Every structure is written in structure tokens, then in C-alpha cells.
Amino acid sequence: MNGYDLFLEFQYNRSGGFFSTLFMAIQLADFENLARLEKGFPEEVDAFRRWSHEGPAALAEKVTPDHPLLERLRRDENLE
């Protein structure tokens, strides 16, 4: 699974433990700390930026095509 897949799972409350905490930290981070997080978790930070600045369609472009939640995202966000 890549960072975009993990972020999608976070959006649908399907992640837990480490990645839930990581994505919460990414959402709360200031510019400096976000840059630090990006050094270790570049895909996860990019996934957050895509979702929050460009929208769900930008995230969907990077999610693994056969991810089970991708169709739900497309349906929920009217991306088709």
C-alpha cells in the first residue's frame, strides 16, 4: 500500500494506530513541522495536500487502481 492508499483509508476511518496518528499530526502541523514530516513520509504528506488543496479527485489519481475504497470515493464525491 502506498501513502495515498493509506490516506484514503484514513478518510474512511479504516486506518488505526500509527497511520491514524500520523495523519492527525499531518493535519495539525504548521508549515515547518509539515516539512519535517514530509522528509520521512513524502507520499502521506502529498496525499494530505492533494485532498485538502486540490480535492478528492487529485487524491484518486494516485490511489492504487484496485484499492477497494476507490470506487466508494468516486461514488461519494461524484468523480465519475
PATISE-425055 format. One record per residue: residue in three letters; residue number from 1; x, y, z of N, C-alpha, C, O in turn. Coordinates in nm, 4 decimals, always signed. Layout:
# residues N
+-----+-----+----------+----------+----------+----------+----------+----------+----------+----------+----------+----------+----------+----------+
|   r |   k |      nxx |      nyy |      nzz |     caxx |     cayy |     cazz |      cxx |      cyy |      czz |      oxx |      oyy |      ozz |
+-----+-----+----------+----------+----------+----------+----------+----------+----------+----------+----------+----------+----------+----------+
| Ala | NUM |        X |        Y |        Z |        X |        Y |        Z |        X |        Y |        Z |        X |        Y |        Z |
...
+-----+-----+----------+----------+----------+----------+----------+----------+----------+----------+----------+----------+----------+----------+
//
This chain:
# residues 80
+-----+-----+----------+----------+----------+----------+----------+----------+----------+----------+----------+----------+----------+----------+
|   r |   k |      nxx |      nyy |      nzz |     caxx |     cayy |     cazz |      cxx |      cyy |      czz |      oxx |      oyy |      ozz |
+-----+-----+----------+----------+----------+----------+----------+----------+----------+----------+----------+----------+----------+----------+
| Met |   1 |  +0.0843 |  -0.1177 |  +0.0000 |  +0.0000 |  +0.0000 |  +0.0000 |  +0.0891 |  +0.1243 |  +0.0000 |  +0.1913 |  +0.1290 |  +0.0684 |
| Asn |   2 |  +0.0484 |  +0.2247 |  -0.0778 |  +0.1250 |  +0.3483 |  -0.0781 |  +0.0606 |  +0.4513 |  +0.0162 |  -0.0438 |  +0.4249 |  +0.0759 |
| Gly |   3 |  +0.1228 |  +0.5666 |  +0.0286 |  +0.0742 |  +0.6698 |  +0.1195 |  -0.0618 |  +0.7248 |  +0.0817 |  -0.1377 |  +0.7691 |  +0.1678 |
| Tyr |   4 |  -0.0926 |  +0.7221 |  -0.0467 |  -0.2226 |  +0.7710 |  -0.0940 |  -0.3336 |  +0.6730 |  -0.0550 |  -0.4432 |  +0.7134 |  -0.0159 |
| Asp |   5 |  -0.3033 |  +0.5445 |  -0.0663 |  -0.3981 |  +0.4414 |  -0.0229 |  -0.4248 |  +0.4545 |  +0.1268 |  -0.5391 |  +0.4466 |  +0.1717 |
| Leu |   6 |  -0.3189 |  +0.4743 |  +0.2020 |  -0.3315 |  +0.4866 |  +0.3471 |  -0.4139 |  +0.6087 |  +0.3856 |  -0.4946 |  +0.6031 |  +0.4784 |
| Phe |   7 |  -0.3935 |  +0.7192 |  +0.3139 |  -0.4724 |  +0.8394 |  +0.3437 |  -0.6194 |  +0.8177 |  +0.3110 |  -0.7068 |  +0.8626 |  +0.3852 |
| Leu |   8 |  -0.6473 |  +0.7495 |  +0.2008 |  -0.7856 |  +0.7181 |  +0.1670 |  -0.8493 |  +0.6354 |  +0.2776 |  -0.9633 |  +0.6610 |  +0.3163 |
| Glu |   9 |  -0.7780 |  +0.5379 |  +0.3279 |  -0.8308 |  +0.4564 |  +0.4379 |  -0.8542 |  +0.5420 |  +0.5622 |  -0.9520 |  +0.5214 |  +0.6340 |
| Phe |  10 |  -0.7670 |  +0.6359 |  +0.5873 |  -0.7849 |  +0.7283 |  +0.7000 |  -0.9126 |  +0.8103 |  +0.6812 |  -0.9879 |  +0.8305 |  +0.7766 |
| Gln |  11 |  -0.9370 |  +0.8570 |  +0.5605 |  -1.0556 |  +0.9376 |  +0.5330 |  -1.1842 |  +0.8591 |  +0.5590 |  -1.2866 |  +0.9172 |  +0.5949 |
| Tyr |  12 |  -1.1785 |  +0.7294 |  +0.5413 |  -1.2958 |  +0.6448 |  +0.5637 |  -1.2894 |  +0.5708 |  +0.6971 |  -1.3569 |  +0.4696 |  +0.7164 |
| Asn |  13 |  -1.2082 |  +0.6220 |  +0.7880 |  -1.1961 |  +0.5640 |  +0.9224 |  -1.1628 |  +0.4158 |  +0.9195 |  -1.2135 |  +0.3385 |  +1.0008 |
| Arg |  14 |  -1.0782 |  +0.3768 |  +0.8267 |  -1.0387 |  +0.2373 |  +0.8138 |  -0.8948 |  +0.2138 |  +0.8575 |  -0.8449 |  +0.1015 |  +0.8496 |
| Ser |  15 |  -0.8283 |  +0.3183 |  +0.9032 |  -0.6907 |  +0.3005 |  +0.9497 |  -0.6896 |  +0.3125 |  +1.1013 |  -0.7843 |  +0.3624 |  +1.1621 |
| Gly |  16 |  -0.5844 |  +0.2674 |  +1.1588 |  -0.5740 |  +0.2756 |  +1.3031 |  -0.4293 |  +0.2871 |  +1.3453 |  -0.3378 |  +0.2813 |  +1.2631 |
| Gly |  17 |  -0.4106 |  +0.3030 |  +1.4720 |  -0.2758 |  +0.3036 |  +1.5261 |  -0.1866 |  +0.4094 |  +1.4671 |  -0.2202 |  +0.5278 |  +1.4658 |
| Phe |  18 |  -0.0730 |  +0.3660 |  +1.4186 |  +0.0307 |  +0.4562 |  +1.3720 |  -0.0179 |  +0.5510 |  +1.2635 |  +0.0031 |  +0.6719 |  +1.2742 |
| Phe |  19 |  -0.0816 |  +0.4998 |  +1.1602 |  -0.1188 |  +0.5856 |  +1.0479 |  -0.2304 |  +0.6833 |  +1.0828 |  -0.2316 |  +0.7944 |  +1.0298 |
| Ser |  20 |  -0.3220 |  +0.6472 |  +1.1678 |  -0.4223 |  +0.7439 |  +1.2121 |  -0.3550 |  +0.8585 |  +1.2865 |  -0.3867 |  +0.9754 |  +1.2646 |
| Thr |  21 |  -0.2631 |  +0.8242 |  +1.3732 |  -0.1907 |  +0.9264 |  +1.4487 |  -0.1054 |  +1.0117 |  +1.3554 |  -0.0998 |  +1.1337 |  +1.3707 |
| Leu |  22 |  -0.0395 |  +0.9489 |  +1.2598 |  +0.0417 |  +1.0229 |  +1.1639 |  -0.0435 |  +1.1220 |  +1.0856 |  -0.0058 |  +1.2386 |  +1.0736 |
| Phe |  23 |  -0.1559 |  +1.0793 |  +1.0328 |  -0.2389 |  +1.1701 |  +0.9538 |  -0.2998 |  +1.2803 |  +1.0391 |  -0.3191 |  +1.3915 |  +0.9898 |
| Met |  24 |  -0.3304 |  +1.2533 |  +1.1640 |  -0.3777 |  +1.3595 |  +1.2519 |  -0.2666 |  +1.4614 |  +1.2754 |  -0.2918 |  +1.5818 |  +1.2774 |
| Ala |  25 |  -0.1435 |  +1.4131 |  +1.2931 |  -0.0296 |  +1.5040 |  +1.3107 |  -0.0070 |  +1.5868 |  +1.1850 |  +0.0201 |  +1.7066 |  +1.1942 |
| Ile |  26 |  -0.0175 |  +1.5255 |  +1.0691 |  -0.0012 |  +1.5975 |  +0.9424 |  -0.1058 |  +1.7077 |  +0.9311 |  -0.0741 |  +1.8193 |  +0.8898 |
| Gln |  27 |  -0.2296 |  +1.6774 |  +0.9674 |  -0.3370 |  +1.7769 |  +0.9582 |  -0.3152 |  +1.8947 |  +1.0526 |  -0.3558 |  +2.0069 |  +1.0223 |
| Leu |  28 |  -0.2516 |  +1.8700 |  +1.1663 |  -0.2333 |  +1.9749 |  +1.2666 |  -0.1005 |  +2.0478 |  +1.2560 |  -0.0802 |  +2.1493 |  +1.3226 |
| Ala |  29 |  -0.0105 |  +1.9979 |  +1.1739 |  +0.1252 |  +2.0521 |  +1.1681 |  +0.1283 |  +2.1920 |  +1.1058 |  +0.0543 |  +2.2227 |  +1.0124 |
| Asp |  30 |  +0.2172 |  +2.2758 |  +1.1614 |  +0.2434 |  +2.4044 |  +1.0986 |  +0.3380 |  +2.3823 |  +0.9803 |  +0.3814 |  +2.2697 |  +0.9563 |
| Phe |  31 |  +0.3699 |  +2.4873 |  +0.9075 |  +0.4496 |  +2.4742 |  +0.7864 |  +0.5844 |  +2.4066 |  +0.8128 |  +0.6250 |  +2.3173 |  +0.7385 |
| Glu |  32 |  +0.6522 |  +2.4488 |  +0.9170 |  +0.7845 |  +2.3932 |  +0.9487 |  +0.7776 |  +2.2453 |  +0.9845 |  +0.8580 |  +2.1658 |  +0.9358 |
| Asn |  33 |  +0.6839 |  +2.2086 |  +1.0675 |  +0.6718 |  +2.0688 |  +1.1071 |  +0.6183 |  +1.9819 |  +0.9937 |  +0.6519 |  +1.8638 |  +0.9850 |
| Leu |  34 |  +0.5362 |  +2.0386 |  +0.9079 |  +0.4891 |  +1.9629 |  +0.7922 |  +0.6066 |  +1.9305 |  +0.7001 |  +0.6137 |  +1.8213 |  +0.6436 |
| Ala |  35 |  +0.6974 |  +2.0245 |  +0.6854 |  +0.8175 |  +1.9995 |  +0.6045 |  +0.9016 |  +1.8883 |  +0.6658 |  +0.9593 |  +1.8072 |  +0.5934 |
| Arg |  36 |  +0.9089 |  +1.8840 |  +0.7950 |  +0.9831 |  +1.7763 |  +0.8631 |  +0.9150 |  +1.6416 |  +0.8424 |  +0.9809 |  +1.5419 |  +0.8132 |
| Leu |  37 |  +0.7841 |  +1.6391 |  +0.8575 |  +0.7095 |  +1.5147 |  +0.8365 |  +0.7236 |  +1.4665 |  +0.6930 |  +0.7286 |  +1.3463 |  +0.6672 |
| Glu |  38 |  +0.7299 |  +1.5599 |  +0.6006 |  +0.7402 |  +1.5240 |  +0.4596 |  +0.8714 |  +1.4522 |  +0.4279 |  +0.8762 |  +1.3698 |  +0.3366 |
| Lys |  39 |  +0.9755 |  +1.4822 |  +0.5010 |  +1.1040 |  +1.4151 |  +0.4786 |  +1.0930 |  +1.2648 |  +0.5035 |  +1.1543 |  +1.1855 |  +0.4321 |
| Gly |  40 |  +1.0173 |  +1.2263 |  +0.6017 |  +1.0016 |  +1.0850 |  +0.6339 |  +0.8819 |  +1.0190 |  +0.5687 |  +0.8806 |  +0.8976 |  +0.5481 |
| Phe |  41 |  +0.7809 |  +1.0993 |  +0.5359 |  +0.6549 |  +1.0463 |  +0.4832 |  +0.6078 |  +1.1302 |  +0.3646 |  +0.5026 |  +1.1938 |  +0.3714 |
| Pro |  42 |  +0.6851 |  +1.1304 |  +0.2560 |  +0.6513 |  +1.2190 |  +0.1430 |  +0.5161 |  +1.1891 |  +0.0777 |  +0.4430 |  +1.2821 |  +0.0436 |
| Glu |  43 |  +0.4822 |  +1.0636 |  +0.0600 |  +0.3535 |  +1.0311 |  -0.0032 |  +0.2371 |  +1.0684 |  +0.0870 |  +0.1355 |  +1.1194 |  +0.0397 |
| Glu |  44 |  +0.2511 |  +1.0435 |  +0.2150 |  +0.1431 |  +1.0722 |  +0.3080 |  +0.1149 |  +1.2223 |  +0.3140 |  -0.0009 |  +1.2640 |  +0.3159 |
| Val |  45 |  +0.2212 |  +1.3036 |  +0.3169 |  +0.2026 |  +1.4490 |  +0.3185 |  +0.1450 |  +1.4961 |  +0.1852 |  +0.0568 |  +1.5819 |  +0.1837 |
| Asp |  46 |  +0.1925 |  +1.4424 |  +0.0746 |  +0.1381 |  +1.4797 |  -0.0557 |  -0.0091 |  +1.4405 |  -0.0655 |  -0.0893 |  +1.5151 |  -0.1218 |
| Ala |  47 |  -0.0446 |  +1.3262 |  -0.0123 |  -0.1855 |  +1.2831 |  -0.0135 |  -0.2717 |  +1.3828 |  +0.0622 |  -0.3795 |  +1.4196 |  +0.0155 |
| Phe |  48 |  -0.2255 |  +1.4268 |  +0.1784 |  -0.2982 |  +1.5276 |  +0.2566 |  -0.3122 |  +1.6573 |  +0.1772 |  -0.4201 |  +1.7164 |  +0.1730 |
| Arg |  49 |  -0.2043 |  +1.7011 |  +0.1148 |  -0.2089 |  +1.8259 |  +0.0372 |  -0.3048 |  +1.8138 |  -0.0808 |  -0.3830 |  +1.9049 |  -0.1081 |
| Arg |  50 |  -0.2981 |  +1.7014 |  -0.1497 |  -0.3891 |  +1.6817 |  -0.2631 |  -0.5345 |  +1.6891 |  -0.2170 |  -0.6160 |  +1.7589 |  -0.2774 |
| Trp |  51 |  -0.5662 |  +1.6171 |  -0.1105 |  -0.7033 |  +1.6126 |  -0.0597 |  -0.7493 |  +1.7507 |  -0.0136 |  -0.8597 |  +1.7942 |  -0.0462 |
| Ser |  52 |  -0.6638 |  +1.8195 |  +0.0625 |  -0.7069 |  +1.9442 |  +0.1241 |  -0.6971 |  +2.0658 |  +0.0325 |  -0.7711 |  +2.1624 |  +0.0515 |
| His |  53 |  -0.6077 |  +2.0634 |  -0.0663 |  -0.5899 |  +2.1802 |  -0.1526 |  -0.6474 |  +2.1615 |  -0.2931 |  -0.6915 |  +2.2581 |  -0.3555 |
| Glu |  54 |  -0.6471 |  +2.0388 |  -0.3423 |  -0.6930 |  +2.0145 |  -0.4793 |  -0.8247 |  +1.9375 |  -0.4847 |  -0.8982 |  +1.9461 |  -0.5831 |
| Gly |  55 |  -0.8541 |  +1.8627 |  -0.3796 |  -0.9793 |  +1.7892 |  -0.3737 |  -0.9629 |  +1.6398 |  -0.3930 |  -0.8558 |  +1.5925 |  -0.4311 |
| Pro |  56 |  -1.0691 |  +1.5660 |  -0.3667 |  -1.0654 |  +1.4203 |  -0.3740 |  -1.0224 |  +1.3639 |  -0.5092 |  -0.9604 |  +1.2577 |  -0.5139 |
| Ala |  57 |  -1.0533 |  +1.4316 |  -0.6176 |  -1.0149 |  +1.3810 |  -0.7497 |  -0.8639 |  +1.3737 |  -0.7638 |  -0.8116 |  +1.2811 |  -0.8257 |
| Ala |  58 |  -0.7933 |  +1.4710 |  -0.7068 |  -0.6470 |  +1.4713 |  -0.7139 |  -0.5886 |  +1.3547 |  -0.6347 |  -0.4882 |  +1.2957 |  -0.6748 |
| Leu |  59 |  -0.6517 |  +1.3218 |  -0.5228 |  -0.6065 |  +1.2058 |  -0.4458 |  -0.6353 |  +1.0780 |  -0.5237 |  -0.5506 |  +0.9889 |  -0.5311 |
| Ala |  60 |  -0.7530 |  +1.0691 |  -0.5811 |  -0.7939 |  +0.9476 |  -0.6529 |  -0.6963 |  +0.9116 |  -0.7648 |  -0.6784 |  +0.7940 |  -0.7966 |
| Glu |  61 |  -0.6333 |  +1.0129 |  -0.8243 |  -0.5360 |  +0.9874 |  -0.9313 |  -0.4165 |  +0.9050 |  -0.8837 |  -0.3542 |  +0.8342 |  -0.9629 |
| Lys |  62 |  -0.3844 |  +0.9139 |  -0.7548 |  -0.2654 |  +0.8476 |  -0.7013 |  -0.2944 |  +0.7183 |  -0.6260 |  -0.2028 |  +0.6418 |  -0.5961 |
| Val |  63 |  -0.4215 |  +0.6939 |  -0.5955 |  -0.4588 |  +0.5721 |  -0.5230 |  -0.4428 |  +0.4529 |  -0.6161 |  -0.4717 |  +0.4627 |  -0.7353 |
| Thr |  64 |  -0.3975 |  +0.3416 |  -0.5629 |  -0.3837 |  +0.2190 |  -0.6402 |  -0.5176 |  +0.1867 |  -0.7070 |  -0.6208 |  +0.1832 |  -0.6399 |
| Pro |  65 |  -0.5168 |  +0.1631 |  -0.8379 |  -0.6425 |  +0.1449 |  -0.9125 |  -0.7374 |  +0.0384 |  -0.8583 |  -0.8590 |  +0.0525 |  -0.8715 |
| Asp |  66 |  -0.6851 |  -0.0663 |  -0.7983 |  -0.7742 |  -0.1719 |  -0.7479 |  -0.7999 |  -0.1612 |  -0.5971 |  -0.8458 |  -0.2572 |  -0.5353 |
| His |  67 |  -0.7707 |  -0.0460 |  -0.5383 |  -0.7973 |  -0.0289 |  -0.3943 |  -0.9479 |  -0.0390 |  -0.3716 |  -1.0251 |  +0.0238 |  -0.4441 |
| Pro |  68 |  -0.9912 |  -0.1169 |  -0.2721 |  -1.1346 |  -0.1394 |  -0.2515 |  -1.2155 |  -0.0136 |  -0.2179 |  -1.3366 |  -0.0120 |  -0.2400 |
| Leu |  69 |  -1.1527 |  +0.0907 |  -0.1655 |  -1.2270 |  +0.2119 |  -0.1315 |  -1.2307 |  +0.3143 |  -0.2448 |  -1.3009 |  +0.4149 |  -0.2339 |
| Leu |  70 |  -1.1580 |  +0.2915 |  -0.3513 |  -1.1521 |  +0.3891 |  -0.4593 |  -1.2877 |  +0.4077 |  -0.5262 |  -1.3280 |  +0.5208 |  -0.5533 |
| Glu |  71 |  -1.3567 |  +0.3009 |  -0.5527 |  -1.4904 |  +0.3127 |  -0.6132 |  -1.5853 |  +0.3885 |  -0.5211 |  -1.6666 |  +0.4683 |  -0.5679 |
| Arg |  72 |  -1.5757 |  +0.3644 |  -0.3917 |  -1.6612 |  +0.4367 |  -0.2966 |  -1.6294 |  +0.5857 |  -0.2998 |  -1.7206 |  +0.6683 |  -0.2991 |
| Leu |  73 |  -1.5014 |  +0.6210 |  -0.3032 |  -1.4618 |  +0.7613 |  -0.3116 |  -1.5204 |  +0.8250 |  -0.4373 |  -1.5780 |  +0.9336 |  -0.4317 |
| Arg |  74 |  -1.5054 |  +0.7577 |  -0.5484 |  -1.5588 |  +0.8111 |  -0.6746 |  -1.7098 |  +0.8311 |  -0.6676 |  -1.7628 |  +0.9315 |  -0.7150 |
| Arg |  75 |  -1.7768 |  +0.7354 |  -0.6086 |  -1.9228 |  +0.7439 |  -0.5954 |  -1.9628 |  +0.8563 |  -0.4986 |  -2.0503 |  +0.9373 |  -0.5291 |
| Asp |  76 |  -1.8976 |  +0.8600 |  -0.3817 |  -1.9306 |  +0.9596 |  -0.2799 |  -1.9036 |  +1.1020 |  -0.3261 |  -1.9765 |  +1.1942 |  -0.2896 |
| Glu |  77 |  -1.8006 |  +1.1200 |  -0.4052 |  -1.7589 |  +1.2527 |  -0.4494 |  -1.8028 |  +1.2857 |  -0.5919 |  -1.7644 |  +1.3891 |  -0.6467 |
| Asn |  78 |  -1.8827 |  +1.1984 |  -0.6514 |  -1.9309 |  +1.2173 |  -0.7892 |  -1.8161 |  +1.2433 |  -0.8858 |  -1.8180 |  +1.3404 |  -0.9615 |
| Leu |  79 |  -1.7163 |  +1.1554 |  -0.8822 |  -1.5976 |  +1.1727 |  -0.9644 |  -1.6075 |  +1.1010 |  -1.0982 |  -1.5155 |  +1.1098 |  -1.1796 |
| Glu |  80 |  -1.7141 |  +1.0322 |  -1.1218 |  -1.7234 |  +0.9562 |  -1.2476 |  -1.7950 |  +1.0313 |  -1.3547 |  -1.8107 |  +0.9806 |  -1.4658 |
+-----+-----+----------+----------+----------+----------+----------+----------+----------+----------+----------+----------+----------+----------+
//
